[in-house]
Amino acid sequence: MYAYTQVGINLVKNEGLRALYMGLTPGLVRSVFYGGLRLGLYEPSLRLSEMALGSPNIFTKIVIGAFSGALATAVTNPVEVLKVRMQMERLITKGQLQELRKMAADEGLTGFWKGAGPEMTRAAVFTASQLATYDETKRLVMRWTSLENGFYLHLIAYAATRVQTCWKL
C-alpha cells in the first residue's frame, strides 16, 4: 500500500494533479461497454445453448463465459489501447478522437488491437470462472433453499462469486 501512495505522490509532484486522470474517459467508456457486453452476451448465448443442447452443464457455462469475455475484449480493445497510450504518452493534448485518427494513420487498423490476444485470453478465463460460478451457485442455492429467482438469491450467488474471485480459485 505504501508503494502505491508514494507513486501517486511522485506523479502529482512531477506531472501535476491532472496526470492522475489521464485516460479516465476512455477507461470509463471501456468499462461500461466491456461489462455490458460480457454480461449481455452470456445470457442470450446460454439460452441458445439451452435450445440447441438442452439444460446447460457447468462446462457449457464455462465455454459460454469464455466466449463472452473474449468477444467483449475484442470489441473494446481499441478504447483500451487509447487509454493506455493516454496514460503512458503524456504528449497527447489534442484529444481522444485526434489520437484515434493518429493511431489509424500511423499503424493502420491493426494498431487498435495491439495486445488483444493476451487480453482476450485473460478476459476469457476471468469471465468463464466468474459467470459459471455465479450461475452454478445460483442454481444450487435455488435447489437447497426455497429462494426463487430474486434479490437474496442473486446476493448469495454474487457473494460466492466474489469469494471465488478474491481467492483466485
Secondary structure as a PSIPRED ss2 file (coil, helix, strand):
# PSIPRED VFORMAT (PSIPRED V4.0)

   1 M C   1.000  0.000  0.000
   2 Y H   0.000  1.000  0.000
   3 A H   0.000  1.000  0.000
   4 Y H   0.000  1.000  0.000
   5 T H   0.000  1.000  0.000
   6 Q H   0.000  1.000  0.000
   7 V H   0.000  1.000  0.000
   8 G H   0.000  1.000  0.000
   9 I H   0.000  1.000  0.000
  10 N H   0.000  1.000  0.000
  11 L H   0.000  1.000  0.000
  12 V H   0.000  1.000  0.000
  13 K H   0.000  1.000  0.000
  14 N H   0.000  1.000  0.000
  15 E H   0.000  1.000  0.000
  16 G C   1.000  0.000  0.000
  17 L H   0.000  1.000  0.000
  18 R H   0.000  1.000  0.000
  19 A H   0.000  1.000  0.000
  20 L H   0.000  1.000  0.000
  21 Y H   0.000  1.000  0.000
  22 M C   1.000  0.000  0.000
  23 G C   1.000  0.000  0.000
  24 L H   0.000  1.000  0.000
  25 T H   0.000  1.000  0.000
  26 P H   0.000  1.000  0.000
  27 G H   0.000  1.000  0.000
  28 L H   0.000  1.000  0.000
  29 V H   0.000  1.000  0.000
  30 R H   0.000  1.000  0.000
  31 S H   0.000  1.000  0.000
  32 V H   0.000  1.000  0.000
  33 F H   0.000  1.000  0.000
  34 Y H   0.000  1.000  0.000
  35 G H   0.000  1.000  0.000
  36 G H   0.000  1.000  0.000
  37 L H   0.000  1.000  0.000
  38 R H   0.000  1.000  0.000
  39 L H   0.000  1.000  0.000
  40 G H   0.000  1.000  0.000
  41 L H   0.000  1.000  0.000
  42 Y H   0.000  1.000  0.000
  43 E H   0.000  1.000  0.000
  44 P H   0.000  1.000  0.000
  45 S H   0.000  1.000  0.000
  46 L H   0.000  1.000  0.000
  47 R H   0.000  1.000  0.000
  48 L H   0.000  1.000  0.000
  49 S H   0.000  1.000  0.000
  50 E H   0.000  1.000  0.000
  51 M H   0.000  1.000  0.000
  52 A H   0.000  1.000  0.000
  53 L H   0.000  1.000  0.000
  54 G C   1.000  0.000  0.000
  55 S C   1.000  0.000  0.000
  56 P C   1.000  0.000  0.000
  57 N C   1.000  0.000  0.000
  58 I H   0.000  1.000  0.000
  59 F H   0.000  1.000  0.000
  60 T H   0.000  1.000  0.000
  61 K H   0.000  1.000  0.000
  62 I H   0.000  1.000  0.000
  63 V H   0.000  1.000  0.000
  64 I H   0.000  1.000  0.000
  65 G H   0.000  1.000  0.000
  66 A H   0.000  1.000  0.000
  67 F H   0.000  1.000  0.000
  68 S H   0.000  1.000  0.000
  69 G H   0.000  1.000  0.000
  70 A H   0.000  1.000  0.000
  71 L H   0.000  1.000  0.000
  72 A H   0.000  1.000  0.000
  73 T H   0.000  1.000  0.000
  74 A H   0.000  1.000  0.000
  75 V H   0.000  1.000  0.000
  76 T H   0.000  1.000  0.000
  77 N H   0.000  1.000  0.000
  78 P H   0.000  1.000  0.000
  79 V H   0.000  1.000  0.000
  80 E H   0.000  1.000  0.000
  81 V H   0.000  1.000  0.000
  82 L H   0.000  1.000  0.000
  83 K H   0.000  1.000  0.000
  84 V H   0.000  1.000  0.000
  85 R H   0.000  1.000  0.000
  86 M H   0.000  1.000  0.000
  87 Q H   0.000  1.000  0.000
  88 M H   0.000  1.000  0.000
  89 E C   1.000  0.000  0.000
  90 R C   1.000  0.000  0.000
  91 L C   1.000  0.000  0.000
  92 I C   1.000  0.000  0.000
  93 T C   1.000  0.000  0.000
  94 K C   1.000  0.000  0.000
  95 G C   1.000  0.000  0.000
  96 Q H   0.000  1.000  0.000
  97 L H   0.000  1.000  0.000
  98 Q H   0.000  1.000  0.000
  99 E H   0.000  1.000  0.000
 100 L H   0.000  1.000  0.000
 101 R H   0.000  1.000  0.000
 102 K H   0.000  1.000  0.000
 103 M H   0.000  1.000  0.000
 104 A H   0.000  1.000  0.000
 105 A H   0.000  1.000  0.000
 106 D H   0.000  1.000  0.000
 107 E H   0.000  1.000  0.000
 108 G C   1.000  0.000  0.000
 109 L H   0.000  1.000  0.000
 110 T H   0.000  1.000  0.000
 111 G H   0.000  1.000  0.000
 112 F H   0.000  1.000  0.000
 113 W H   0.000  1.000  0.000
 114 K C   1.000  0.000  0.000
 115 G C   1.000  0.000  0.000
 116 A H   0.000  1.000  0.000
 117 G H   0.000  1.000  0.000
 118 P H   0.000  1.000  0.000
 119 E H   0.000  1.000  0.000
 120 M H   0.000  1.000  0.000
 121 T H   0.000  1.000  0.000
 122 R H   0.000  1.000  0.000
 123 A H   0.000  1.000  0.000
 124 A H   0.000  1.000  0.000
 125 V H   0.000  1.000  0.000
 126 F H   0.000  1.000  0.000
 127 T H   0.000  1.000  0.000
 128 A H   0.000  1.000  0.000
 129 S H   0.000  1.000  0.000
 130 Q H   0.000  1.000  0.000
 131 L H   0.000  1.000  0.000
 132 A H   0.000  1.000  0.000
 133 T H   0.000  1.000  0.000
 134 Y H   0.000  1.000  0.000
 135 D H   0.000  1.000  0.000
 136 E H   0.000  1.000  0.000
 137 T H   0.000  1.000  0.000
 138 K H   0.000  1.000  0.000
 139 R H   0.000  1.000  0.000
 140 L H   0.000  1.000  0.000
 141 V H   0.000  1.000  0.000
 142 M H   0.000  1.000  0.000
 143 R H   0.000  1.000  0.000
 144 W H   0.000  1.000  0.000
 145 T C   1.000  0.000  0.000
 146 S C   1.000  0.000  0.000
 147 L C   1.000  0.000  0.000
 148 E C   1.000  0.000  0.000
 149 N C   1.000  0.000  0.000
 150 G C   1.000  0.000  0.000
 151 F H   0.000  1.000  0.000
 152 Y H   0.000  1.000  0.000
 153 L H   0.000  1.000  0.000
 154 H H   0.000  1.000  0.000
 155 L H   0.000  1.000  0.000
 156 I H   0.000  1.000  0.000
 157 A H   0.000  1.000  0.000
 158 Y H   0.000  1.000  0.000
 159 A H   0.000  1.000  0.000
 160 A H   0.000  1.000  0.000
 161 T H   0.000  1.000  0.000
 162 R H   0.000  1.000  0.000
 163 V H   0.000  1.000  0.000
 164 Q H   0.000  1.000  0.000
 165 T H   0.000  1.000  0.000
 166 C H   0.000  1.000  0.000
 167 W H   0.000  1.000  0.000
 168 K C   1.000  0.000  0.000
 169 L C   1.000  0.000  0.000
